[in-house]
């Protein structure tokens, strides 16, 4: 078996890992690179392998950094099946359509502003997405799916977002004994609201594991609800607005769930809450269609009572552009949740442009932001940032709450390895992390007695 690491190698975006097994090529994920416009377009446009030679695609989950380049893969010649859970398929339909739409809008805006580095065309169209969805093969958790003779796949709940999976491959090469190969996908946190805990891949010989927060520990859940409530009260008292850049899938639903709970418990004031993301609204409907993915607490608190966990009195979903613009004219306190989480596109850009200059306001970050993204620049304390082609002074308050991250922290990643004895697990490959996150995790793993822990660079190949 051969492994080539293409994307999410020493970075957190563009997840792509190419396996060669018994003469067949299997691609794990096919995500978009995110970052500087010029660099990312070229990376996304030009694959480091021939898509025509790929026989099958296995998709861990629907986030765009894992799924976002699949339609372009088909345009370049891929004709094989795409294996994913049913919830992932449903989320991909709306997310990939949104990605196609935003790419077209971005080009139109660049042309209007006479900008440099304008792409010749979008990577794919909505019509390409429709063709892509036809290639999906829905699989159930914890059941065997034969990818090819000698390769069986098991999807296990990764606890990251709705439908997310870690992938176990049982591989038999040339009649030899089976290799248990694991791809963690993105590993969720234990005891998070809405979805179930991670079903850990175990007894592995080889593991590709994410390392997004490999250098830090998250806040504990019992502290977070009160911190959110306190933050809302403070901003409300100074008559400011809370602007939350949030991923439309997973993060937004979690935020709405927590705010709903706090509102029901009278722990936050009567403050309007707006979700300004058409994609988030569509994603929330997909969540409602898949209650089989919910954990026991969500069933008990909301579903058994007939209450909607994603809708309540102070919450309004914004649908039209005009409704979004009207929010800028309201001077009273409010909470605006809008995509994208890394502030690289979508309506959040307009809300940031209109609000970062007011010291009464707060921009609350609730997830990871990759290098060179607008969210990362604001997180890192840049006093002036470029938003939609114009420079803005950042005078608002900035706060980051890592609890809402859907990624496991260092201790939780190390716990993931506990069901994989050192004597058996011969190779660990750390992906989906930058050096400052992955290298401290690598050191901790080595201290636990594991051998052969690699942090591959893009295009690096390994033979197992």
URFENLIN-V523201 format. One record per residue. RES is the residue in one letter. SS is DSSP state (alpha for helix, beta for strand, coil for the rest). PSI is psi in degrees with one decimal (none if undefined). D_CENTER is the distance of its C-alpha to the mean C-alpha in Angstrom with 1 decimal. Layout:
# URFENLIN-V523201
res=RES ss=SS psi=PSI d_center=D_CENTER
res=RES ss=SS psi=PSI d_center=D_CENTER
This chain:
# URFENLIN-V523201
res=X ss=coil psi=137.6 d_center=28.3
res=X ss=beta psi=144.6 d_center=26.7
res=X ss=beta psi=130.8 d_center=23.2
res=X ss=beta psi=126.8 d_center=22.1
res=X ss=beta psi=120.0 d_center=19.0
res=X ss=beta psi=-62.0 d_center=18.0
res=X ss=beta psi=169.6 d_center=14.5
res=X ss=coil psi=28.6 d_center=12.3
res=X ss=coil psi=108.7 d_center=15.9
res=X ss=coil psi=25.0 d_center=16.5
res=X ss=coil psi=173.9 d_center=13.5
res=X ss=coil psi=4.4 d_center=9.7
res=X ss=coil psi=166.0 d_center=9.2
res=X ss=coil psi=39.7 d_center=10.9
res=X ss=coil psi=118.8 d_center=10.6
res=X ss=beta psi=120.3 d_center=14.2
res=X ss=beta psi=125.1 d_center=16.7
res=X ss=beta psi=121.0 d_center=20.1
res=X ss=beta psi=142.5 d_center=22.5
res=X ss=beta psi=115.6 d_center=26.1
res=X ss=beta psi=123.5 d_center=27.9
res=X ss=coil psi=38.8 d_center=31.4
res=X ss=coil psi=-2.2 d_center=31.4
res=X ss=beta psi=147.2 d_center=28.2
res=X ss=beta psi=127.1 d_center=25.0
res=X ss=beta psi=125.6 d_center=21.7
res=X ss=beta psi=125.8 d_center=18.4
res=X ss=beta psi=110.9 d_center=15.4
res=X ss=coil psi=156.7 d_center=12.3
res=X ss=coil psi=75.5 d_center=12.9
res=X ss=coil psi=165.8 d_center=10.2
res=X ss=coil psi=138.5 d_center=11.1
res=X ss=coil psi=142.3 d_center=12.3
res=X ss=coil psi=143.4 d_center=11.8
res=X ss=coil psi=-136.2 d_center=14.6
res=X ss=coil psi=135.8 d_center=18.3
res=X ss=alpha psi=-51.5 d_center=19.2
res=X ss=alpha psi=-47.5 d_center=22.0
res=X ss=alpha psi=-43.9 d_center=20.4
res=X ss=alpha psi=-36.5 d_center=17.2
res=X ss=alpha psi=-43.6 d_center=19.2
res=X ss=alpha psi=-41.3 d_center=21.6
res=X ss=alpha psi=-42.6 d_center=19.0
res=X ss=alpha psi=-28.6 d_center=17.3
res=X ss=alpha psi=-34.0 d_center=20.8
res=X ss=coil psi=102.1 d_center=22.4
res=X ss=coil psi=149.5 d_center=21.2
res=X ss=coil psi=11.0 d_center=22.6
res=X ss=coil psi=169.9 d_center=23.9
res=X ss=coil psi=111.3 d_center=25.8
res=X ss=alpha psi=-27.2 d_center=23.6
res=X ss=alpha psi=-24.2 d_center=27.0
res=X ss=alpha psi=-7.3 d_center=27.3
res=X ss=coil psi=128.0 d_center=24.1
res=X ss=coil psi=-27.4 d_center=25.2
res=X ss=beta psi=152.7 d_center=22.1
res=X ss=beta psi=131.8 d_center=18.3
res=X ss=beta psi=123.3 d_center=16.4
res=X ss=coil psi=124.8 d_center=12.8
res=X ss=coil psi=-40.9 d_center=10.7
res=X ss=coil psi=178.9 d_center=8.2
res=X ss=coil psi=-8.7 d_center=7.5
res=X ss=coil psi=142.5 d_center=4.2
res=X ss=alpha psi=-29.5 d_center=6.6
res=X ss=alpha psi=-2.5 d_center=6.5
res=X ss=alpha psi=-26.8 d_center=7.5
res=X ss=alpha psi=-12.6 d_center=9.6
res=X ss=coil psi=-13.6 d_center=10.7
res=X ss=coil psi=12.6 d_center=13.9
res=X ss=alpha psi=-44.3 d_center=15.4
res=X ss=alpha psi=-35.2 d_center=17.9
res=X ss=alpha psi=-33.2 d_center=19.2
res=X ss=alpha psi=-42.7 d_center=19.6
res=X ss=alpha psi=-41.1 d_center=21.9
res=X ss=alpha psi=-32.2 d_center=23.7
res=X ss=coil psi=8.4 d_center=24.6
res=X ss=coil psi=-5.2 d_center=26.1
res=X ss=coil psi=133.3 d_center=23.8
res=X ss=coil psi=5.3 d_center=25.5
res=X ss=coil psi=179.4 d_center=24.3
res=X ss=beta psi=156.2 d_center=22.5
res=X ss=beta psi=111.5 d_center=18.7
res=X ss=beta psi=128.3 d_center=18.2
res=X ss=beta psi=165.0 d_center=15.5
res=X ss=beta psi=162.8 d_center=15.8
res=X ss=alpha psi=-42.4 d_center=17.3
res=X ss=alpha psi=-38.7 d_center=14.5
res=X ss=alpha psi=-42.4 d_center=12.0
res=X ss=alpha psi=-46.7 d_center=14.9
res=X ss=alpha psi=-39.4 d_center=15.4
res=X ss=alpha psi=-39.2 d_center=11.9
res=X ss=alpha psi=-36.0 d_center=12.0
res=X ss=alpha psi=-49.4 d_center=15.4
res=X ss=alpha psi=-33.8 d_center=14.5
res=X ss=alpha psi=-40.4 d_center=11.4
res=X ss=alpha psi=-35.3 d_center=13.3
res=X ss=alpha psi=-41.6 d_center=16.4
res=X ss=alpha psi=-40.4 d_center=14.8
res=X ss=alpha psi=-43.6 d_center=13.8
res=X ss=alpha psi=-43.5 d_center=17.4
res=X ss=alpha psi=-45.4 d_center=18.9
res=X ss=alpha psi=-36.1 d_center=17.3
res=X ss=alpha psi=-44.1 d_center=18.4
res=X ss=alpha psi=-44.2 d_center=21.9
res=X ss=alpha psi=-37.1 d_center=22.1
res=X ss=alpha psi=-43.8 d_center=21.1
res=X ss=alpha psi=-42.6 d_center=23.9
res=X ss=alpha psi=-40.9 d_center=26.3
res=X ss=alpha psi=-42.6 d_center=25.7
res=X ss=alpha psi=-40.8 d_center=26.2
res=X ss=alpha psi=-39.8 d_center=29.4
res=X ss=alpha psi=-36.1 d_center=30.6
res=X ss=coil psi=1.9 d_center=30.3
res=X ss=coil psi=43.1 d_center=31.8
res=X ss=coil psi=163.4 d_center=29.1
res=X ss=coil psi=167.9 d_center=29.0
res=X ss=coil psi=45.9 d_center=26.6
res=X ss=coil psi=123.9 d_center=26.2
res=X ss=coil psi=148.0 d_center=24.7
res=X ss=coil psi=-35.9 d_center=27.3
res=X ss=coil psi=161.9 d_center=25.1
res=X ss=coil psi=157.7 d_center=21.6
res=X ss=coil psi=-31.8 d_center=19.9
res=X ss=coil psi=164.9 d_center=20.3
res=X ss=coil psi=173.1 d_center=21.6
res=X ss=alpha psi=-34.2 d_center=21.0
res=X ss=alpha psi=-37.6 d_center=23.8
res=X ss=alpha psi=-37.4 d_center=22.0
res=X ss=alpha psi=-43.8 d_center=19.0
res=X ss=alpha psi=-39.9 d_center=21.7
res=X ss=alpha psi=-38.5 d_center=23.1
res=X ss=alpha psi=-45.2 d_center=19.9
res=X ss=alpha psi=-29.0 d_center=19.3
res=X ss=coil psi=-19.6 d_center=22.8
res=X ss=coil psi=-9.8 d_center=21.9
res=X ss=beta psi=139.0 d_center=19.5
res=X ss=beta psi=112.5 d_center=21.2
res=X ss=beta psi=134.2 d_center=20.0
res=X ss=beta psi=154.0 d_center=20.4
res=X ss=coil psi=153.5 d_center=20.9
res=X ss=beta psi=142.9 d_center=19.7
res=X ss=coil psi=26.0 d_center=22.4
res=X ss=coil psi=147.6 d_center=24.5
res=X ss=beta psi=134.8 d_center=25.6
res=X ss=beta psi=117.9 d_center=24.8
res=X ss=beta psi=117.1 d_center=27.0
res=X ss=beta psi=-49.8 d_center=25.2
res=X ss=beta psi=164.0 d_center=28.5
res=X ss=coil psi=127.1 d_center=31.7
res=X ss=coil psi=-2.5 d_center=31.0
res=X ss=beta psi=110.7 d_center=27.2
res=X ss=beta psi=137.1 d_center=25.9
res=X ss=beta psi=139.6 d_center=22.3
res=X ss=beta psi=125.3 d_center=21.2
res=X ss=beta psi=124.9 d_center=17.8
res=X ss=beta psi=139.2 d_center=17.4
res=X ss=beta psi=120.8 d_center=15.1
res=X ss=coil psi=-10.4 d_center=12.4
res=X ss=coil psi=24.9 d_center=12.1
res=X ss=coil psi=-60.2 d_center=8.3
res=X ss=coil psi=175.8 d_center=7.9
res=X ss=coil psi=124.8 d_center=10.8
res=X ss=coil psi=-2.5 d_center=12.0
res=X ss=coil psi=152.2 d_center=9.9
res=X ss=beta psi=143.8 d_center=12.5
res=X ss=beta psi=147.3 d_center=14.0
res=X ss=beta psi=123.4 d_center=16.7
res=X ss=beta psi=123.6 d_center=20.3
res=X ss=beta psi=124.3 d_center=22.6
res=X ss=beta psi=116.3 d_center=26.3
res=X ss=beta psi=131.5 d_center=28.1
res=X ss=coil psi=112.5 d_center=31.8
res=X ss=coil psi=121.7 d_center=33.0
res=X ss=coil psi=41.4 d_center=36.6
res=X ss=coil psi=0.5 d_center=37.8
res=X ss=coil psi=171.1 d_center=36.7
res=X ss=coil psi=157.5 d_center=35.2
res=X ss=coil psi=141.1 d_center=31.6
res=X ss=beta psi=130.9 d_center=28.7
res=X ss=beta psi=108.2 d_center=25.9
res=X ss=beta psi=130.0 d_center=22.8
res=X ss=beta psi=138.5 d_center=19.4
res=X ss=beta psi=112.1 d_center=15.8
res=X ss=coil psi=-21.1 d_center=13.7
res=X ss=coil psi=-149.1 d_center=10.3
res=X ss=coil psi=127.8 d_center=8.0
res=X ss=coil psi=126.9 d_center=10.6
res=X ss=coil psi=175.0 d_center=10.7
res=X ss=coil psi=149.0 d_center=13.4
res=X ss=coil psi=147.2 d_center=16.8
res=X ss=coil psi=29.2 d_center=18.3
res=X ss=coil psi=150.9 d_center=15.5
res=X ss=coil psi=160.0 d_center=16.5
res=X ss=coil psi=-66.0 d_center=16.1
res=X ss=beta psi=167.1 d_center=14.8
res=X ss=coil psi=164.2 d_center=16.7
res=X ss=coil psi=162.9 d_center=16.6
res=X ss=coil psi=132.6 d_center=15.5
res=X ss=coil psi=100.8 d_center=18.2
res=X ss=coil psi=134.3 d_center=18.8
res=X ss=coil psi=135.7 d_center=19.9
res=X ss=coil psi=163.6 d_center=23.5
res=X ss=coil psi=47.8 d_center=26.6
res=X ss=coil psi=152.9 d_center=24.8
res=X ss=coil psi=-33.0 d_center=26.7
res=X ss=beta psi=140.5 d_center=23.7
res=X ss=beta psi=127.6 d_center=20.1
res=X ss=beta psi=118.0 d_center=17.2
res=X ss=beta psi=138.7 d_center=15.0
res=X ss=beta psi=159.6 d_center=12.0
res=X ss=coil psi=28.6 d_center=13.4
res=X ss=coil psi=-45.1 d_center=10.9
res=X ss=beta psi=43.6 d_center=13.3
res=X ss=coil psi=-6.0 d_center=16.2
res=X ss=coil psi=9.3 d_center=18.6
res=X ss=coil psi=167.0 d_center=18.4
res=X ss=coil psi=141.7 d_center=18.8
res=X ss=coil psi=163.2 d_center=17.1
res=X ss=coil psi=153.9 d_center=19.4
res=X ss=coil psi=147.6 d_center=21.0
res=X ss=alpha psi=-34.1 d_center=20.3
res=X ss=alpha psi=-15.0 d_center=24.0
res=X ss=alpha psi=-20.8 d_center=24.0
res=X ss=alpha psi=-44.4 d_center=21.0
res=X ss=alpha psi=-42.1 d_center=22.4
res=X ss=alpha psi=-34.4 d_center=25.5
res=X ss=alpha psi=-40.7 d_center=23.8
res=X ss=alpha psi=-47.9 d_center=21.9
res=X ss=alpha psi=-44.3 d_center=25.3
res=X ss=alpha psi=-41.7 d_center=27.2
res=X ss=alpha psi=-45.0 d_center=24.9
res=X ss=alpha psi=-43.3 d_center=25.3
res=X ss=alpha psi=-41.9 d_center=29.1
res=X ss=alpha psi=-45.6 d_center=29.6
res=X ss=alpha psi=-38.0 d_center=28.1
res=X ss=alpha psi=-42.7 d_center=29.9
res=X ss=alpha psi=-30.7 d_center=33.1
res=X ss=coil psi=10.6 d_center=33.0
res=X ss=coil psi=39.0 d_center=32.3
res=X ss=coil psi=179.8 d_center=29.1
res=X ss=beta psi=148.4 d_center=25.7
res=X ss=beta psi=118.4 d_center=22.3
res=X ss=beta psi=123.1 d_center=19.6
res=X ss=beta psi=103.4 d_center=16.0
res=X ss=beta psi=124.8 d_center=13.3
res=X ss=coil psi=139.8 d_center=10.4
res=X ss=coil psi=135.9 d_center=7.3
res=X ss=coil psi=-24.0 d_center=9.4
res=X ss=coil psi=117.2 d_center=7.8
res=X ss=coil psi=-65.9 d_center=8.0
res=X ss=alpha psi=-45.2 d_center=8.7
res=X ss=alpha psi=-43.4 d_center=11.6
res=X ss=alpha psi=-36.9 d_center=13.1
res=X ss=alpha psi=-43.5 d_center=13.2
res=X ss=alpha psi=-45.7 d_center=14.9
res=X ss=alpha psi=-41.5 d_center=17.3
res=X ss=alpha psi=-48.6 d_center=18.1
res=X ss=alpha psi=-44.3 d_center=19.1
res=X ss=alpha psi=-38.2 d_center=21.0
res=X ss=alpha psi=-47.6 d_center=22.7
res=X ss=alpha psi=-45.2 d_center=23.9
res=X ss=alpha psi=-37.7 d_center=25.2
res=X ss=alpha psi=-43.5 d_center=26.9
res=X ss=alpha psi=-30.4 d_center=28.6
res=X ss=coil psi=7.3 d_center=29.8
res=X ss=coil psi=35.6 d_center=31.3
res=X ss=coil psi=-8.7 d_center=29.4
res=X ss=coil psi=151.6 d_center=28.2
res=X ss=coil psi=177.0 d_center=30.6
res=X ss=coil psi=79.7 d_center=31.0
res=X ss=coil psi=130.3 d_center=28.3
res=X ss=beta psi=141.2 d_center=26.8
res=X ss=beta psi=124.8 d_center=23.1
res=X ss=beta psi=131.3 d_center=21.6
res=X ss=beta psi=106.0 d_center=18.2
res=X ss=beta psi=76.9 d_center=18.5
res=X ss=coil psi=105.9 d_center=16.0
res=X ss=alpha psi=-36.0 d_center=17.3
res=X ss=alpha psi=-40.4 d_center=14.0
res=X ss=alpha psi=-38.1 d_center=13.3
res=X ss=alpha psi=-45.1 d_center=16.8
res=X ss=alpha psi=-41.1 d_center=16.3
res=X ss=alpha psi=-37.8 d_center=13.2
res=X ss=alpha psi=-36.7 d_center=15.4
res=X ss=alpha psi=-36.1 d_center=18.1
res=X ss=alpha psi=-40.9 d_center=16.0
res=X ss=alpha psi=-45.6 d_center=15.4
res=X ss=alpha psi=-27.3 d_center=19.2
res=X ss=alpha psi=-9.8 d_center=19.9
res=X ss=coil psi=59.1 d_center=18.4
res=X ss=alpha psi=-15.5 d_center=20.1
res=X ss=alpha psi=-15.9 d_center=20.6
res=X ss=alpha psi=-6.3 d_center=17.1
res=X ss=beta psi=153.2 d_center=18.2
res=X ss=coil psi=174.5 d_center=19.6
res=X ss=alpha psi=-37.9 d_center=23.3
res=X ss=alpha psi=-43.8 d_center=23.0
res=X ss=alpha psi=-42.0 d_center=21.4
res=X ss=alpha psi=-43.2 d_center=24.1
res=X ss=alpha psi=-47.9 d_center=26.8
res=X ss=alpha psi=-38.2 d_center=26.0
res=X ss=alpha psi=-55.5 d_center=25.1
res=X ss=alpha psi=-41.3 d_center=25.6
res=X ss=coil psi=-25.5 d_center=29.0
res=X ss=coil psi=-6.7 d_center=30.3
res=X ss=coil psi=5.4 d_center=29.2
res=X ss=coil psi=152.9 d_center=27.2
res=X ss=coil psi=114.3 d_center=23.9
res=X ss=coil psi=-17.4 d_center=21.1
res=X ss=coil psi=18.4 d_center=19.4
res=X ss=coil psi=134.2 d_center=22.7
res=X ss=coil psi=177.3 d_center=25.5
res=X ss=coil psi=-39.5 d_center=28.4
res=X ss=coil psi=2.8 d_center=27.0
res=X ss=beta psi=136.0 d_center=23.9
res=X ss=beta psi=130.9 d_center=23.9
res=X ss=beta psi=124.9 d_center=21.4
res=X ss=beta psi=132.6 d_center=22.3
res=X ss=coil psi=-46.5 d_center=22.6
res=X ss=coil psi=160.6 d_center=24.9
res=X ss=alpha psi=-39.1 d_center=25.0
res=X ss=alpha psi=-41.5 d_center=28.3
res=X ss=alpha psi=-38.4 d_center=27.0
res=X ss=alpha psi=-43.8 d_center=24.3
res=X ss=alpha psi=-33.4 d_center=27.0
res=X ss=alpha psi=-26.6 d_center=29.2
res=X ss=alpha psi=-29.5 d_center=27.0
res=X ss=alpha psi=-23.4 d_center=28.1
res=X ss=alpha psi=-8.7 d_center=31.7
res=X ss=coil psi=124.0 d_center=31.3
res=X ss=coil psi=-13.6 d_center=32.4
res=X ss=coil psi=162.6 d_center=32.0
res=X ss=coil psi=146.6 d_center=29.2
res=X ss=beta psi=165.7 d_center=26.0
res=X ss=beta psi=128.4 d_center=22.3
res=X ss=beta psi=118.9 d_center=20.0
res=X ss=beta psi=121.8 d_center=16.4
res=X ss=beta psi=149.9 d_center=15.0
res=X ss=coil psi=154.3 d_center=12.2
res=X ss=coil psi=162.4 d_center=10.7
res=X ss=coil psi=-31.8 d_center=9.2
res=X ss=coil psi=5.4 d_center=10.4
res=X ss=coil psi=40.2 d_center=13.5
res=X ss=coil psi=2.2 d_center=13.8
res=X ss=coil psi=174.3 d_center=14.9
res=X ss=coil psi=-176.5 d_center=15.7
res=X ss=coil psi=-18.9 d_center=18.1
res=X ss=alpha psi=-30.1 d_center=16.9
res=X ss=alpha psi=-41.5 d_center=18.9
res=X ss=alpha psi=-38.6 d_center=22.0
res=X ss=alpha psi=-37.6 d_center=21.6
res=X ss=alpha psi=-44.1 d_center=21.1
res=X ss=alpha psi=-35.8 d_center=24.1
res=X ss=alpha psi=-9.0 d_center=26.2
res=X ss=alpha psi=-17.2 d_center=25.4
res=X ss=coil psi=-18.7 d_center=24.8
res=X ss=coil psi=-1.9 d_center=28.6
res=X ss=coil psi=117.0 d_center=29.7
res=X ss=coil psi=-14.1 d_center=30.1
res=X ss=coil psi=-22.5 d_center=30.1
res=X ss=coil psi=163.6 d_center=26.5
res=X ss=beta psi=131.3 d_center=23.4
res=X ss=beta psi=118.3 d_center=20.0
res=X ss=beta psi=117.1 d_center=17.7
res=X ss=beta psi=133.1 d_center=14.4
res=X ss=coil psi=21.2 d_center=12.2
res=X ss=coil psi=179.7 d_center=9.2
res=X ss=coil psi=144.5 d_center=9.1
res=X ss=coil psi=127.3 d_center=10.5
res=X ss=coil psi=162.2 d_center=11.5
res=X ss=coil psi=145.0 d_center=15.2
res=X ss=coil psi=-3.4 d_center=17.1
res=X ss=coil psi=158.7 d_center=14.8
res=X ss=alpha psi=-41.2 d_center=16.7
res=X ss=alpha psi=-43.3 d_center=14.7
res=X ss=alpha psi=-39.2 d_center=15.5
res=X ss=alpha psi=-43.5 d_center=19.1
res=X ss=alpha psi=-42.2 d_center=19.7
res=X ss=alpha psi=-41.6 d_center=18.3
res=X ss=coil psi=1.0 d_center=20.7
res=X ss=coil psi=18.6 d_center=23.5
res=X ss=coil psi=132.3 d_center=24.5
res=X ss=coil psi=-23.2 d_center=27.4
res=X ss=beta psi=133.4 d_center=27.1
res=X ss=beta psi=153.6 d_center=24.2
res=X ss=beta psi=122.1 d_center=24.2
res=X ss=beta psi=120.0 d_center=22.7
res=X ss=coil psi=40.5 d_center=23.5
res=X ss=coil psi=1.0 d_center=26.3
res=X ss=beta psi=146.7 d_center=28.0
res=X ss=beta psi=135.4 d_center=28.2
res=X ss=beta psi=137.1 d_center=27.6
res=X ss=beta psi=132.7 d_center=28.7
res=X ss=coil psi=104.4 d_center=26.3
res=X ss=coil psi=-9.3 d_center=28.6
res=X ss=coil psi=167.8 d_center=26.4
res=X ss=beta psi=149.9 d_center=25.3
res=X ss=beta psi=134.8 d_center=21.9
res=X ss=beta psi=141.0 d_center=20.2
res=X ss=beta psi=129.5 d_center=17.1
res=X ss=coil psi=103.5 d_center=16.3
res=X ss=alpha psi=-11.7 d_center=14.1
res=X ss=alpha psi=-36.4 d_center=14.8
res=X ss=alpha psi=-5.8 d_center=12.1
res=X ss=coil psi=139.7 d_center=9.4
res=X ss=coil psi=7.2 d_center=7.9
res=X ss=coil psi=139.8 d_center=8.8
res=X ss=coil psi=148.4 d_center=12.5
res=X ss=beta psi=-172.7 d_center=15.0
res=X ss=alpha psi=-49.1 d_center=17.9
res=X ss=alpha psi=-37.9 d_center=20.1
res=X ss=alpha psi=-33.2 d_center=17.7
res=X ss=alpha psi=-41.0 d_center=16.8
res=X ss=alpha psi=-36.8 d_center=20.6
res=X ss=alpha psi=-31.9 d_center=21.2
res=X ss=alpha psi=-28.6 d_center=19.1
res=X ss=coil psi=-11.4 d_center=21.9
res=X ss=coil psi=-29.3 d_center=24.7
res=X ss=coil psi=16.7 d_center=25.2
res=X ss=coil psi=94.2 d_center=25.6
res=X ss=coil psi=143.3 d_center=29.0
res=X ss=coil psi=-35.4 d_center=29.6
res=X ss=coil psi=-29.1 d_center=32.4
res=X ss=coil psi=-43.3 d_center=30.4
res=X ss=coil psi=99.0 d_center=27.0
res=X ss=coil psi=-26.9 d_center=28.3
res=X ss=beta psi=127.4 d_center=25.3
res=X ss=beta psi=128.1 d_center=22.0
res=X ss=beta psi=123.1 d_center=19.7
res=X ss=beta psi=125.9 d_center=17.2
res=X ss=beta psi=-179.4 d_center=14.2
res=X ss=coil psi=47.4 d_center=10.9
res=X ss=coil psi=147.6 d_center=12.9
res=X ss=coil psi=169.9 d_center=15.6
res=X ss=alpha psi=-41.2 d_center=19.2
res=X ss=alpha psi=-22.3 d_center=19.5
res=X ss=alpha psi=-44.2 d_center=16.8
res=X ss=alpha psi=-38.1 d_center=17.7
res=X ss=alpha psi=-42.1 d_center=21.5
res=X ss=alpha psi=-36.4 d_center=22.2
res=X ss=alpha psi=-42.4 d_center=20.3
res=X ss=alpha psi=-43.5 d_center=22.3
res=X ss=alpha psi=-41.2 d_center=25.5
res=X ss=alpha psi=-39.6 d_center=24.8
res=X ss=alpha psi=-41.7 d_center=24.3
res=X ss=alpha psi=-37.5 d_center=27.5
res=X ss=alpha psi=-24.4 d_center=29.3
res=X ss=coil psi=-6.3 d_center=28.6
res=X ss=coil psi=2.4 d_center=30.6
res=X ss=coil psi=147.5 d_center=28.1
res=X ss=coil psi=167.1 d_center=29.2
res=X ss=coil psi=59.5 d_center=27.7
res=X ss=beta psi=111.7 d_center=24.4
res=X ss=beta psi=149.9 d_center=23.2
res=X ss=coil psi=80.7 d_center=20.7
res=X ss=coil psi=152.0 d_center=21.0
res=X ss=coil psi=164.5 d_center=21.1
res=X ss=coil psi=134.7 d_center=20.1
res=X ss=coil psi=2.3 d_center=22.5
res=X ss=coil psi=141.0 d_center=24.0
res=X ss=beta psi=146.0 d_center=25.5
res=X ss=beta psi=146.4 d_center=26.5
res=X ss=beta psi=126.4 d_center=29.0
res=X ss=coil psi=none d_center=28.8
